[in-house]
């Protein structure tokens, strides 16, 4: 699985950079986030980033139960078919 540039940039954000990302992204989309929601939006986005990083990392582990310290194979993951 290849990671595209926007996803890579999102995953590379630190928790401190998420707030600026939220503000910039909202401006790019022409959204005005109400002040009382900002802390929650920032926290949720930081959690989403952490979950996404975990998910992406798991895609590169051949056998997650037998992997040594998350050793990555670089092999593409199978496409999910419902």
Wavefront OBJ file of the C-alpha trace (Angstrom):
o trace
v 0.000 0.000 0.000
v 1.390 3.357 -0.948
v 0.821 6.387 1.244
v -0.029 9.524 -0.719
v 1.479 12.923 0.102
v -1.552 14.403 1.928
v -1.860 11.330 4.166
v 1.878 11.361 4.875
v 1.692 15.049 5.810
v -1.270 14.366 8.122
v 0.474 11.439 9.802
v 3.639 13.494 10.306
v 1.803 16.146 12.358
v 2.608 16.341 16.042
v -0.155 16.813 18.591
v 0.885 20.454 18.846
v 0.574 20.954 15.094
v -2.947 19.521 14.901
v -4.520 22.791 16.109
v -2.916 24.780 13.314
v -3.901 22.058 10.837
v -7.551 22.246 11.972
v -7.615 26.016 11.589
v -5.905 25.960 8.185
v -8.011 23.119 6.824
v -11.247 24.782 7.975
v -10.171 28.004 6.240
v -9.311 26.079 3.052
v -12.807 24.602 3.053
v -14.486 27.926 3.878
v -15.716 26.668 7.253
v -16.020 28.662 10.439
v -15.833 26.394 13.442
v -17.692 27.705 16.497
v -15.311 28.516 19.339
v -16.926 26.039 21.788
v -16.260 23.165 19.354
v -12.590 23.855 18.582
v -11.090 21.908 21.488
v -13.212 18.852 20.682
v -12.475 19.010 16.966
v -8.751 19.271 17.632
v -8.821 16.386 20.108
v -10.834 14.189 17.736
v -8.467 14.941 14.858
v -5.448 14.086 17.012
v -7.099 10.763 17.922
v -7.966 10.104 14.269
v -4.338 10.747 13.302
v -3.100 8.290 15.933
v -5.622 5.638 14.873
v -4.761 6.121 11.207
v -1.049 5.760 11.926
v -1.721 2.527 13.803
v -3.900 1.178 10.973
v -1.397 2.095 8.252
v 1.450 0.539 10.230
v -0.553 -2.683 10.668
v -1.016 -2.956 6.914
v 2.722 -3.377 6.475
v 3.168 -6.119 9.065
v 3.137 -9.589 7.502
v 1.936 -11.369 10.648
v 0.930 -8.892 13.375
v 0.900 -11.613 16.039
v 4.389 -12.873 15.194
v 6.006 -9.607 14.146
v 9.172 -8.592 15.968
v 8.783 -4.976 17.083
v 6.492 -4.215 14.127
v 8.894 -5.422 11.456
v 7.515 -4.254 8.130
v 7.505 -6.329 4.997
v 6.599 -3.612 2.508
v 4.221 -6.090 0.905
v 0.903 -4.605 -0.155
v -2.071 -5.552 1.958
v -4.997 -7.413 0.495
v -7.896 -5.242 -0.613
v -10.894 -5.550 1.682
v -13.813 -7.240 -0.019
v -17.091 -7.138 1.943
l 1 2 3 4 5 6 7 8 9 10 11 12 13 14 15 16 17 18 19 20 21 22 23 24 25 26 27 28 29 30 31 32 33 34 35 36 37 38 39 40 41 42 43 44 45 46 47 48 49 50 51 52 53 54 55 56 57 58 59 60 61 62 63 64 65 66 67 68 69 70 71 72 73 74 75 76 77 78 79 80 81 82
